[in-house]
Amino acid sequence: MTDSGATRVAVYLDFDNIVISRYDQVNGRNSFQRDKAKPAEDFPDRLARATVDIGAVIDFASSFGTLVLTRAYADWSAEINANYRGQLVGRAVDLVQLFPAAAYGKNGADIRLAVDAVEDMFRLPDLTHVVIVAGDSDYIALAQRCKRLGRYVVGIGVAGSSSRVLAAACDEFVTYDALPGITVTQPAADDDKPAPRRRSRQTKTDTEPEPPDPQTAATGLLTRALRIGLEKDDVEWLHNSAVKAQMKRMDPSFSEKSLGFRSFSDFLRSRADIVELDESSTTRLVRLRES
């Protein structure tokens, strides 16, 4: 049975909204509309600069509690969206296919997402938090309805493309650049300069990348969990049990024992170059070491 005191989170991503907004933020207003008809290999640097870190979004959402469902809405036949397959599948995101309506130029993500979210709240009455990843003002009514139904509403959008009214309608609203682990990318100086055409087309591959070193991956997971906890709670130290819980939310496969440590405290001590551990009392506290 579900613990009645547990927080359970549903995440809904208007994928086109967040990807296009990020592209325009980094490469200049309306850049996506100008570039979308070109082959992707004509502007690889612009695409790379605007890549959205889906992991950072989901990690932040997991700081509110257990993720019970995560859905992303988009036309997955579009190349720019299909390129995120690895990130999304790796985080167990449910991909909802939307077919663009040529007559209107919209994919209907806002309608489908809103209908699903309201249905989920009635179907899953134990949902406590709803995370809406989009900045479109079309989601104001959804945020208001979720709050009226007793859910804590979190919005995540791209600065410069997010509705102020939507932010006000949420219990909490965070810009993508402010998420822990995101590096702020400065707009390119040659935003309006056409990119040279490459002579050869890049070949796609479905081969999965080599898995990272488990120790290195665990260090990165620990750093992200600490940043999220310290920034979210505005504290100097965190209980090590809270840090481990956050790491498990972000990566359920994490286990200090599989890394060769008898306890989580031993794991923290092995990372003394990046963390400080206060063991002066029975309550162990941890924080990031100042660089």
Number of C-alpha atoms within 10 A of each C-alpha: 3 8 8 8 8 12 16 21 24 24 23 22 26 22 23 20 22 21 19 20 26 24 25 21 21 20 22 17 16 13 18 19 11 10 15 13 8 9 12 17 17 17 16 13 12 21 18 10 16 19 15 20 15 15 15 18 20 21 24 24 26 24 19 20 18 20 21 13 15 19 19 21 22 22 20 20 12 13 12 17 14 13 14 16 14 13 14 19 11 10 15 11 19 14 18 16 14 16 14 15 10 8 6 8 8 12 18 16 23 19 13 14 21 20 12 12 23 15 11 14 19 11 10 13 11 17 22 22 24 25 28 25 27 28 27 21 17 14 24 18 13 23 27 17 17 21 17 10 14 13 21 19 23 21 27 26 26 25 16 14 20 21 19 14 13 22 23 14 23 24 14 13 21 17 18 23 16 15 20 21 19 13 11 11 12 10 16 14 9 10 15 12 8 10 14 9 12 11 8 7 11 10 6 7 6 7 7 7 7 6 7 9 8 12 12 10 13 20 16 13 19 23 20 21 25 25 17 22 22 18 13 14 11 9 10 12 18 19 15 20 15 15 24 20 15 26 24 17 22 25 15 10 10 17 17 18 12 10 12 11 14 11 11 16 19 13 19 20 13 13 17 12 12 16 18 17 20 16 11 8 7 7 10 15 20 21 22 19 12 8 5
